[in-house]
């Protein structure tokens, strides 16, 4: 399994907390996942599964960290 980590900047701490709660409950945020998949594709990788929220940073605004399983031979 090859993972690639991408980062998205949250609109604020409340959004980051809300997204963490959604993903911890097994939910998903399609608009955010589409943005992550677009980033992975821009890097020349082919996603094999939907992105997983790995965590956030303490930056202001917070940065959301997503891990996406990608095809091992895709991209450079």
Helices and strands as residue ranges (DSSP letters): E 2-9, H 13-24, H 30-42, E 52-56, E 63-70
